[in-house]
């Protein structure tokens, strides 16, 4: 079993997934718009370019998302996506990229449980935690 986060955006899904693909060194394996769906003829023109489904593969992990079909997506609350990276350099690179235009909740720093840990809400409104474990004793 795998748990795959599914993110919702207000018209910025394509932009967010391009950013995440570059930041996480992943590959977008699918982007489909509402206008490409079988229900296209029944949809308002204003939503046809919105993303109905996107998939980003990062190693064996999958991140999925879409744009709300209207102007009222839910605001993310009660969760964060936790990224666990292998090195301090990766933690610093990923955190710096996500921090551009973000609301910083905890700067990236050493903690008693990690070589680096930080929290932020990125420019797309998605909450992240970046963690780099301490080396084994």
C-alpha positions as CSV (number, residue, x, y, z in Angstrom):
1,X,0.0,0.0,0.0
2,X,1.1,3.5,-0.7
3,X,-0.3,6.8,0.5
4,X,-0.3,9.5,-2.2
5,X,-1.0,13.1,-1.4
6,X,-3.5,14.8,-3.7
7,X,-3.3,18.6,-3.8
8,X,-6.0,21.0,-4.9
9,X,-5.3,24.4,-6.5
10,X,-7.2,27.4,-7.7
11,X,-6.0,27.5,-11.3
12,X,-2.2,27.1,-10.5
13,X,-1.8,23.3,-10.6
14,X,0.2,23.3,-13.8
15,X,2.5,26.0,-12.5
16,X,2.9,24.2,-9.1
17,X,3.6,20.8,-10.6
18,X,6.3,22.3,-13.0
19,X,7.9,23.9,-10.0
20,X,7.7,20.7,-7.9
21,X,9.1,18.6,-10.8
22,X,12.1,20.9,-11.0
23,X,12.5,21.2,-7.2
24,X,12.2,17.5,-6.4
25,X,13.9,16.2,-9.6
26,X,10.8,14.4,-10.6
27,X,8.9,13.8,-13.8
28,X,5.3,14.9,-14.6
29,X,3.8,11.7,-16.0
30,X,0.3,13.1,-16.6
31,X,-1.5,16.4,-17.0
32,X,-5.1,16.3,-18.2
33,X,-7.4,19.3,-18.4
34,X,-11.1,19.5,-17.9
35,X,-11.3,20.5,-21.6
36,X,-9.7,17.2,-22.6
37,X,-12.3,15.1,-20.7
38,X,-15.3,13.3,-22.1
39,X,-17.5,15.9,-20.4
40,X,-15.9,18.8,-22.2
41,X,-19.0,19.8,-24.1
42,X,-20.9,20.3,-20.9
43,X,-18.4,22.4,-19.1
44,X,-18.1,26.2,-19.0
45,X,-15.3,27.6,-21.2
46,X,-13.7,29.3,-18.2
47,X,-12.6,25.9,-16.7
48,X,-11.6,24.0,-19.8
49,X,-7.9,24.9,-19.4
50,X,-7.8,24.0,-15.7
51,X,-6.0,20.8,-14.7
52,X,-8.4,18.0,-13.9
53,X,-5.6,15.6,-12.9
54,X,-1.8,15.8,-12.6
55,X,0.7,13.2,-11.5
56,X,4.3,13.8,-10.6
57,X,6.6,10.8,-10.0
58,X,9.6,11.3,-7.8
59,X,11.5,8.0,-7.5
60,X,8.9,5.5,-6.4
61,X,6.7,8.2,-4.8
62,X,3.7,9.9,-6.5
63,X,2.3,13.4,-5.9
64,X,-1.1,14.1,-7.5
65,X,-3.2,17.2,-7.9
66,X,-5.8,19.2,-9.7
67,X,-7.4,22.6,-10.0
68,X,-10.8,23.1,-8.5
69,X,-13.4,23.3,-11.3
70,X,-14.7,26.5,-9.8
71,X,-13.2,29.4,-7.8
72,X,-13.6,27.8,-4.4
73,X,-10.9,25.2,-3.7
74,X,-10.5,24.3,0.0
75,X,-7.6,25.8,1.8
76,X,-5.1,23.2,3.0
77,X,-5.4,22.7,6.8
78,X,-4.5,20.1,9.3
79,X,-1.6,18.5,7.4
80,X,1.8,19.0,6.0
81,X,3.7,17.1,3.4
82,X,6.9,15.8,5.0
83,X,9.9,15.5,2.8
84,X,12.7,13.3,4.1
85,X,16.0,13.9,2.3
86,X,19.3,12.1,2.4
87,X,21.7,15.0,2.9
88,X,22.0,18.4,4.5
89,X,22.8,19.8,1.0
90,X,19.5,18.4,-0.3
91,X,17.6,19.8,2.6
92,X,19.1,23.2,2.0
93,X,18.4,23.1,-1.7
94,X,14.8,21.9,-1.4
95,X,14.0,24.2,1.5
96,X,15.4,27.2,-0.4
97,X,13.4,26.5,-3.5
98,X,10.2,26.0,-1.5
99,X,10.9,29.1,0.6
100,X,10.7,31.4,-2.5
101,X,7.5,33.3,-1.9
102,X,6.6,31.1,1.0
103,X,5.4,31.8,4.6
104,X,8.2,30.4,6.8
105,X,6.9,28.6,9.8
106,X,10.2,27.3,11.1
107,X,13.6,28.2,9.4
108,X,15.7,25.2,8.3
109,X,18.0,24.4,11.2
110,X,19.6,21.6,13.2
111,X,17.3,20.1,15.8
112,X,17.8,17.4,18.5
113,X,16.2,14.8,16.1
114,X,17.6,16.0,12.8
115,X,20.6,17.4,11.0
116,X,18.2,19.9,9.4
117,X,14.4,20.5,9.8
118,X,12.2,23.4,8.7
119,X,8.5,24.1,8.0
120,X,6.9,26.5,5.5
121,X,3.8,27.0,3.4
122,X,4.8,27.5,-0.2
123,X,3.7,30.1,-2.6
124,X,0.9,27.8,-3.8
125,X,-0.5,27.5,-0.2
126,X,0.8,23.9,0.4
127,X,2.4,23.2,3.8
128,X,5.7,21.4,3.8
129,X,8.2,20.0,6.4
130,X,11.7,19.3,5.2
131,X,13.7,16.8,7.3
132,X,17.2,15.4,7.1
133,X,17.8,12.7,9.7
134,X,20.9,12.7,11.9
135,X,23.6,10.3,10.8
136,X,23.5,6.9,12.6
137,X,25.4,7.0,15.9
